[in-house]
Structures are given as structure tokens and as C-alpha cells.
């Protein structure tokens, strides 16, 4: 166990309504950094699913309305929480929460980190960039591609630190093969292609379903799984209702049994349309030695390296996605080689232990003024 020095109190803030890799990273840090002397508290926007998950895990949390960027009620409550919880550092993960929390933190002398998990450009006007400039002490990104994008937008390179989210390799290697197939009535020998993602437009779940429609027509034994939840789910279910072979295409909703899902997949897919950080879904698939097909965009390419650890295709191109998936289903030698190299990449550069050490050092350096 790491040597425990003087405890540091971190306040994580989150205003999004989604629940995906970004939110899971927050919970992961809260749980795993305790052994490094980092104690964490969560403040999330009322109604955010992360609050229910934090309660389930026994993590300390507060709900605030954050009705806009300058919500005086929420700001007053932030001030009380920071004093009551003796907070040393605020790590803000969203736009609305960073505005409300950072202004208070500056008044109270609390250090600040603005975490950036997505690669879409930040606002170019002065106010939009302030939370990455004068209001933050450190800007944290989850991929090098996000870091480069912020520098291009004028954020000082010296204050940006990139720490990709780590993955618990052993956990995702340990899924129970066959359980999900039995649940869904999928034959043991049938090929299964799956995508695990928040269901929103930038992730391209509709692109994945379009590829599945083509593939299931070509391959009468193929089954497809789409796991996750989000604002796009109703539209995707309507799309599913018009698809051929829809009895072999499953929209599963949010799942906690990701290792078991991966254990029953022959190919894992991420069909994102726009740049993002290093996706947890791909690190998890690599950990489980599942061959990957992904969009060639943003931080995805840092771990889905074409013809090295994965096959990549242009974003939004369902026929190209279907062709790449088909190639891995047919060429098991190639699929196994890509999967093994993906696994080694995660073990060497994206392990949970690596992330924990980097984040603990970042918090301690910031607290001690280094």
C-alpha cells in the first residue's frame, strides 16, 4: 500500500446529465485514491445519475440545482460545502459546475483543476476561456489530443496535464463467458458484435445500428448488442423497430456487467462521430482481449491504432464500419493479434495503478504549491 501522507480533501463537481466514462472516472478516483491520502466529496447537479451511483457505493455527495452558470443559491451552498468539508482542491468536470464552484473557490483560496474529458473546441470568447485560464490552477485532460486542442485555442501549455483514465485490467479479463448469451438466447457458437457507450449523437450509436443492419443481412448467425443509456435511446429504439433482422439486434440499456458483456463479444465497436478523449470502452475491450473496430478520430486513435491494436474507419461511415467488423470476424488470426497488442498497450500505459499514482501526485503537488 502507498505511504499515506497528510490527507488532502478534494471536491469533485459535475453538472452533466449523462452517465458514462467521465462520471465513472470521478467515482473511480473517489474510491481508489483513499489509500494515497486523498479524501473526496462529490457535488453534482440535481437529477444527475452519478448521485445515485455515489450513494450505492457509499461515497459522500451533495446535490445542487446549478440552474445556470451563475446560480447564487448554488454558489452559496458551494461556499458552505467547501468550508464544512475543509476542501483543499476543487476538480470541476463540467461547464456549469466549474463556473459556480471556481468563483467561490477563488474567494476562499481553494486551489482549482478544470478537467476536460471531451475534445470538442472550448468557447473562444474571453468568458468561455476564463475557467481554463485565470480561474483554474491546472487544466487536466484525458488524452493528448484534447491537450493539443486546448493549446490551439490559446490555453497555456504549461498548465495542462494529461492523465488518461486508467482501467482495472484484471476486472475486465474476468468476465463470465456464456452468461449474457444465455440471457439473450444467443447460440454459443454465434458471432457477437457489441458497442458499449452513452447513447448520444457524438458517440454514433445510430451508425453502429446501421452497420448491424447490413451485417445481419449478410450473416444469418450474427448478433449485435448495444449497451448504454442516454437521451438518444428513444430514437434508437424507434430505428431498431424498422430494422431487418431486429430479433438479432439488442438494445440493452445501462448495464453493470460490462466484463460479462465483453466476454461474449467477438468484436467491440466504438463508432464515435467527433473527437473525444481516450475512451474507457476501448480500454476495457483491450483489457478483455476483444478485437476492436473504432472511428479514426481524436483520442480514440491513441489506443485504437490502425492495423496495430485495432481497425479504424472514418467517423460516420456505416458501410466502412460494417466492412471492418466483417474483416475481423473472418480473419481470426488478425483479430487475435490486434487484441493481444491492444491488451499489452493497456497493461503498459493505461493501467489503473498508473492513473492512481499520477493523480495522487498531481493533487499533492498542487496542494503543496509545486
Secondary structure, DSSP 8 states (H G I E B T S, - for coil): -----S-EEEEEEE--S--SHHHHHHHHHHHHTGGGTEEEEEEEETT-HHHHHHHHTT--EEEE---STT-HHHHHHHHHHHHHTT-SEEEE-SHHHHHHHHHHHHHHT-EEEEEE-B-S----SHHHHHTTTTT-SEEEESSHHHHHHHHHTT--GGGEEE----B-HHHHH---TTHHHHHHT--TTS-EEEEE---SGGGTHHHHHHHHHHHHHH-TT-EEEEE--STTHHHHHHHHHTSTTGGGEEEEES-S-HHHHHHT-SEEEE--SS-BS--HHHHHHHHTT-EEEEES-TTHHHHS-BTTTBEEE-TT-HHHHHHHHHHHHH-HHHHHHHHHHHHHHHHHHSBHHHHHHHHHHHHHHHHTT-
